[in-house]
Each structure stands twice: as structure tokens, then as C-alpha cells.
């Protein structure tokens, strides 16, 4: 079974296009879109389990130049 999370990303001014390009190269990132509001980008990450999702966020996404902070929202199944 796989785990999914939406990762909200705040980027430094002028860095959003580069962050989006880099997100497209990261294994596990299914989609990434620029959005309006408090955060600049929302990305959908899918991995084998919740720990693997966390590793994508911590060791890959947070290391992209221009990323200020992230919030990970794990997808839960209510059924």
C-alpha cells in the first residue's frame, strides 16, 4: 500500500519557477502546481509508506534552493 501527502511549499521571491522545475525531477512527486494564498506551491507526493513520504519532503524538497518552509499534509482514508 502506498502513502500520499500534499506538501505546501513557501518559496523565496522569484524562485517558484525553478522550484517547480526541480520538483518535476524528484521521484515520488506526482504533481506540483503554483497556487495563490499563504503558500506558493502545492505538490502531491506518493511513496511506499509514510516514512518514505517524509524522506522525500525532508531530504529532497526542503533542500531545493529557494524553499523557505514546507508543511506536509498526509492523506488519510476515512472509509
C-alpha positions as CSV (number, residue, x, y, z in Angstrom):
1,X,0.0,0.0,0.0
2,X,1.3,3.5,-0.8
3,X,1.1,6.7,1.2
4,X,0.3,10.1,-0.1
5,X,0.7,13.6,1.1
6,X,0.2,17.1,-0.1
7,X,3.2,19.3,0.6
8,X,2.7,23.0,0.9
9,X,5.8,24.9,-0.1
10,X,6.7,28.5,0.6
11,X,9.4,29.8,-1.8
12,X,11.6,32.9,-1.7
13,X,10.7,35.7,-4.1
14,X,11.3,34.9,-7.7
15,X,12.2,31.2,-7.1
16,X,8.9,29.5,-7.7
17,X,9.6,28.6,-11.4
18,X,12.9,27.0,-10.5
19,X,11.4,25.1,-7.6
20,X,8.6,23.8,-9.9
21,X,11.3,22.6,-12.4
22,X,13.2,20.8,-9.6
23,X,10.1,19.2,-8.2
24,X,9.5,17.6,-11.6
25,X,12.8,15.7,-11.3
26,X,12.1,14.2,-7.8
27,X,10.9,10.6,-7.7
28,X,7.6,10.4,-5.9
29,X,6.4,13.9,-6.8
30,X,3.3,13.1,-8.8
31,X,2.1,16.7,-9.4
32,X,3.2,20.2,-8.4
33,X,1.4,23.5,-9.1
34,X,1.9,27.1,-8.3
35,X,-1.0,28.4,-6.1
36,X,-2.2,31.6,-4.5
37,X,-2.5,32.1,-0.8
38,X,-0.1,31.7,2.1
39,X,1.9,29.1,0.2
40,X,3.4,29.3,-3.3
41,X,3.3,25.6,-4.4
42,X,1.4,22.5,-3.6
43,X,2.9,19.1,-4.5
44,X,1.4,15.7,-4.3
45,X,3.9,13.1,-3.2
46,X,3.4,9.3,-3.2
47,X,5.7,6.7,-1.8
48,X,5.7,3.2,-0.3
49,X,4.9,4.4,3.3
50,X,4.6,7.5,5.4
51,X,8.3,7.4,6.3
52,X,9.3,7.4,2.7
53,X,7.0,10.3,2.1
54,X,8.7,12.2,4.9
55,X,12.1,11.4,3.4
56,X,11.1,12.9,0.1
57,X,10.0,16.1,1.9
58,X,12.9,16.4,4.2
59,X,15.9,15.2,2.1
60,X,14.7,16.3,-1.4
61,X,12.1,19.1,-1.4
62,X,13.4,21.1,1.6
63,X,16.9,21.0,0.1
64,X,15.8,22.8,-3.1
65,X,17.3,26.3,-3.3
66,X,14.7,28.9,-2.6
67,X,12.4,26.7,-0.4
68,X,11.8,28.6,2.8
69,X,9.4,26.1,4.6
70,X,7.1,23.2,3.9
71,X,4.1,21.7,5.6
72,X,3.2,18.1,4.9
73,X,-0.5,17.1,5.0
74,X,-0.8,13.3,5.0
75,X,-3.7,11.9,3.1
76,X,-5.9,9.6,5.2
77,X,-8.6,7.2,4.2
78,X,-11.8,7.7,6.2
79,X,-13.5,4.5,5.0
